[in-house]
Amino acid sequence: MKLLIHPAVESPRLKKIQLAAGEMDVCNVNSPADAQREIANADAFFGKITPDLLTAAQQLQWVQSPTASLEHYLFPELIEHPCQLSNMRG
């Protein structure tokens, strides 16, 4: 399994995520081009997903929003996508 984080999180936070992820591959990228490439085989995504990223995702099962509020996060393709969407707690 693979988790893509975009935009990248800082090193101390990344280390905590990697520890919790166990065997899961954690990919932490800053550039949109890297995110576009890495999401193709990602199972999970954390960050601000875009329609272009969602289109490039071939096996995405879960999207985690980095915010509690979703009204500015949703777009039609994400609403229709079969992946699970979760958000942060306020």
C-alpha positions in Angstrom: 0.0 0.0 0.0 1.1 3.5 -0.7 0.2 6.9 0.9 0.9 10.1 -1.0 1.2 13.3 1.0 1.0 16.5 -1.0 2.1 19.2 -0.2 4.9 17.7 1.8 4.8 17.8 5.6 7.8 18.7 7.7 10.3 16.1 8.8 9.2 15.6 12.4 5.6 15.1 11.4 6.6 12.8 8.5 8.6 10.6 10.9 5.4 10.1 13.1 3.3 9.3 10.0 5.9 6.7 8.8 6.0 5.1 12.3 2.2 4.8 12.4 2.1 3.6 8.7 4.3 0.5 9.4 4.9 -1.4 6.2 3.0 1.2 4.1 5.1 3.2 1.6 4.8 6.9 2.5 5.6 9.3 -0.3 6.0 12.9 0.8 6.2 15.4 -2.2 6.0 19.1 -2.7 5.9 19.6 -6.4 2.7 19.2 -8.3 4.5 17.3 -11.0 5.8 14.8 -8.5 2.3 14.4 -7.0 0.9 13.8 -10.5 3.4 11.0 -11.1 3.2 9.4 -7.6 -0.6 9.4 -7.3 -0.9 6.9 -10.2 -0.3 4.0 -7.9 -1.2 5.5 -4.5 -3.9 3.8 -2.4 -4.3 6.8 -0.1 -3.9 10.6 -0.3 -3.4 13.2 2.4 -3.6 16.9 1.4 -5.4 19.0 -1.1 -6.5 16.8 -4.0 -7.3 18.4 -7.3 -9.3 17.2 -10.3 -6.1 16.6 -12.2 -4.6 14.5 -9.4 -7.8 12.5 -9.0 -7.9 11.8 -12.8 -4.3 10.5 -12.6 -5.1 8.2 -9.6 -5.6 4.6 -10.8 -6.2 2.8 -7.5 -7.1 5.5 -4.9 -9.2 4.2 -2.1 -9.0 6.9 0.5 -8.6 10.7 0.6 -7.9 12.5 3.9 -8.6 16.2 4.0 -6.1 18.2 6.1 -9.0 20.4 7.3 -12.3 19.9 9.2 -14.3 21.9 6.7 -15.0 20.3 3.3 -17.1 22.9 1.5 -14.1 24.3 -0.3 -12.5 20.9 -0.8 -15.2 19.1 -2.7 -15.6 19.0 -6.5 -17.9 16.9 -8.7 -15.4 14.3 -9.7 -14.4 13.7 -6.0 -18.0 13.4 -5.0 -18.7 10.8 -7.7 -15.4 8.9 -7.0 -15.7 5.6 -5.1 -12.9 6.5 -2.7 -13.6 7.1 0.9 -13.2 10.8 2.0 -12.5 11.8 5.6 -11.7 15.1 7.2 -10.0 16.4 10.4 -12.0 16.9 13.5 -12.4 20.6 14.5 
